[in-house]
Amino acid sequence: MKDMNENLEHCPQRDQAGHEYATWQVVLDNVPYAVMGMLGAVILSRWNGWAAGAYAAYTVAGAVWIMWFVCPFCHYYNSRACPCGYGIVAAKFRPWGGANRFAEKFRKHIPVIVPLWIVPVAAGGVMLWRSFDRTVLWLLVAFAVDAFVVLPLMARLYGCGHCPQNADCPWMIKQQQVGS
């Protein structure tokens, strides 16, 4: 692992980052995802306690999945230049995999977490269809605002927007093309 970290330290893209994120900034970047996970679990708890627990576990597993399968291929792995802090955590349990495969790994593994956005909306929609409940409606509205507005906006303007790897990121490249 020492040789990998020596090679990582000489990565030219990493040398250009220059900015390190404070702990409060890393926490701020993760708040919308955590809120989404909590709201999704609360929505599902209105239906079934086991489903809520499974969703909460899936939220944590989704973050770990990204750390395990995507972060080791980022130029900023094991660096405080990562705005979400995942690269520092990933370095604790996975060696660096090289930075030239980041886009490939991102495209391949991001779909694993997409159900986190879909399951609460689908379950809440079914609950509302069966029997209207204002609490479920408000939870769904809060979830939708966080998951589909706050989280992407925060990512675009802050986390991903400031990520030094965003030029290689399929999500950011797609967002730049849409904005053009």
CORCORNOR-V730042 format. One record per residue. N is the residue number from 1. RES is the residue in three letters. SS is DSSP state (H for helix, E for strand, C for the rest). PSI is psi in radians with two decimals (NA if undefined). D_LAST is the distance of its C-alpha to the last C-alpha in Angstrom with 2 decimals. Layout:
BEGIN
n,res,ss,psi,d_last
N,RES,SS,PSI,D_LAST
N,RES,SS,PSI,D_LAST
END
This chain:
BEGIN
n,res,ss,psi,d_last
1,MET,C,-0.53,41.61
2,LYS,H,-0.77,42.53
3,ASP,H,-0.69,41.47
4,MET,H,-0.76,38.08
5,ASN,H,-0.56,37.54
6,GLU,H,-0.77,38.71
7,ASN,H,-0.68,36.15
8,LEU,H,-0.70,33.47
9,GLU,H,-0.40,34.48
10,HIS,C,0.27,33.87
11,CYS,C,2.08,30.33
12,PRO,H,-0.69,28.39
13,GLN,H,-0.64,25.14
14,ARG,H,-0.66,27.33
15,ASP,H,-0.47,28.92
16,GLN,H,-0.24,25.63
17,ALA,H,-0.99,24.99
18,GLY,C,-0.50,27.63
19,HIS,C,2.31,27.06
20,GLU,C,2.45,29.27
21,TYR,C,2.39,28.84
22,ALA,C,2.80,31.85
23,THR,H,-0.72,33.28
24,TRP,H,-0.58,32.29
25,GLN,H,-0.67,28.60
26,VAL,H,-0.76,28.89
27,VAL,H,-0.82,30.67
28,LEU,H,-0.72,28.06
29,ASP,H,-0.49,25.30
30,ASN,H,-0.19,27.53
31,VAL,H,-0.85,28.68
32,PRO,H,-0.64,26.12
33,TYR,H,-0.75,26.90
34,ALA,H,-0.74,30.59
35,VAL,H,-0.74,30.46
36,MET,H,-0.79,28.76
37,GLY,H,-0.75,31.58
38,MET,H,-0.80,34.26
39,LEU,H,-0.70,33.11
40,GLY,H,-0.74,32.80
41,ALA,H,-0.68,36.31
42,VAL,H,-0.75,37.69
43,ILE,H,-0.85,36.36
44,LEU,H,-0.47,37.93
45,SER,H,-0.43,41.11
46,ARG,C,-0.32,41.69
47,TRP,C,-0.88,42.08
48,ASN,C,2.24,43.65
49,GLY,H,-0.65,44.37
50,TRP,H,-0.71,44.00
51,ALA,H,-0.70,40.53
52,ALA,H,-0.78,39.54
53,GLY,H,-0.72,40.99
54,ALA,H,-0.71,39.34
55,TYR,H,-0.77,35.91
56,ALA,H,-0.75,36.53
57,ALA,H,-0.69,37.65
58,TYR,H,-0.62,34.62
59,THR,H,-0.81,32.34
60,VAL,H,-0.79,34.20
61,ALA,H,-0.62,34.40
62,GLY,H,-0.75,30.62
63,ALA,H,-0.76,30.13
64,VAL,H,-0.68,32.95
65,TRP,H,-0.81,31.52
66,ILE,H,-0.76,28.28
67,MET,H,-0.65,30.48
68,TRP,H,-0.74,32.69
69,PHE,H,-0.31,30.36
70,VAL,C,-0.86,27.06
71,CYS,H,-0.66,28.01
72,PRO,H,-0.14,30.58
73,PHE,H,0.14,27.92
74,CYS,C,2.55,25.78
75,HIS,C,-0.42,26.35
76,TYR,C,0.31,27.19
77,TYR,C,2.39,29.79
78,ASN,C,0.63,32.87
79,SER,C,2.54,31.13
80,ARG,C,0.12,30.58
81,ALA,C,-0.06,27.16
82,CYS,C,2.04,25.92
83,PRO,C,-0.44,24.76
84,CYS,C,-0.22,26.07
85,GLY,C,-0.03,29.35
86,TYR,H,-0.62,29.46
87,GLY,H,-0.62,29.97
88,ILE,H,-0.78,33.14
89,VAL,H,-0.78,34.51
90,ALA,H,-0.64,33.69
91,ALA,H,-0.33,35.66
92,LYS,H,-0.44,38.73
93,PHE,H,0.08,39.04
94,ARG,C,2.30,37.05
95,PRO,C,2.78,37.06
96,TRP,C,2.39,34.03
97,GLY,C,-0.04,32.77
98,GLY,C,2.56,30.83
99,ALA,H,-0.12,27.22
100,ASN,H,-0.06,26.14
101,ARG,H,0.27,25.88
102,PHE,H,-0.90,23.67
103,ALA,H,-0.75,20.74
104,GLU,H,-0.83,23.43
105,LYS,H,-0.68,25.33
106,PHE,H,-0.90,22.41
107,ARG,H,-0.68,21.43
108,LYS,H,-0.65,25.14
109,HIS,H,-0.33,26.19
110,ILE,H,-0.66,23.55
111,PRO,H,-0.37,24.62
112,VAL,H,-0.55,28.03
113,ILE,H,-0.08,27.00
114,VAL,C,-0.67,24.96
115,PRO,H,-0.35,28.24
116,LEU,H,-0.51,28.42
117,TRP,H,-0.46,25.84
118,ILE,H,-0.76,27.54
119,VAL,H,-0.87,31.28
120,PRO,H,-0.64,31.83
121,VAL,H,-0.77,29.94
122,ALA,H,-0.83,31.92
123,ALA,H,-0.78,35.19
124,GLY,H,-0.70,34.77
125,GLY,H,-0.76,33.92
126,VAL,H,-0.75,37.07
127,MET,H,-0.76,39.12
128,LEU,H,-0.65,38.05
129,TRP,H,-0.73,38.75
130,ARG,H,-0.74,42.19
131,SER,C,1.95,43.14
132,PHE,C,2.34,41.12
133,ASP,C,2.07,41.16
134,ARG,H,-0.65,39.54
135,THR,H,-0.80,39.35
136,VAL,H,-0.73,37.36
137,LEU,H,-0.86,35.07
138,TRP,H,-0.65,34.45
139,LEU,H,-0.73,33.98
140,LEU,H,-0.72,31.40
141,VAL,H,-0.81,29.53
142,ALA,H,-0.75,29.70
143,PHE,H,-0.84,28.59
144,ALA,H,-0.74,25.61
145,VAL,H,-0.79,24.51
146,ASP,H,-0.89,24.96
147,ALA,H,-0.60,23.64
148,PHE,H,-0.15,20.65
149,VAL,H,-1.10,19.69
150,VAL,H,-0.90,21.42
151,LEU,H,-0.89,21.22
152,PRO,H,-0.66,17.49
153,LEU,H,-0.79,16.79
154,MET,H,-0.74,19.44
155,ALA,H,-0.85,18.12
156,ARG,H,-0.75,14.54
157,LEU,H,-0.49,15.95
158,TYR,H,-1.36,19.23
159,GLY,H,-1.26,20.38
160,CYS,H,-0.60,17.54
161,GLY,H,-0.55,15.62
162,HIS,H,-0.06,18.74
163,CYS,C,2.24,19.76
164,PRO,C,-0.19,20.51
165,GLN,C,0.05,19.83
166,ASN,H,-0.36,16.19
167,ALA,H,-0.40,15.11
168,ASP,H,0.03,17.34
169,CYS,C,2.13,16.59
170,PRO,H,-0.63,15.37
171,TRP,H,-0.78,14.36
172,MET,H,-0.66,12.24
173,ILE,H,-0.76,10.66
174,LYS,H,-0.75,9.99
175,GLN,H,-0.66,8.67
176,GLN,H,-0.65,6.20
177,GLN,H,-0.68,5.17
178,VAL,H,-0.68,5.53
179,GLY,H,-0.29,3.81
180,SER,C,NA,0.00
END
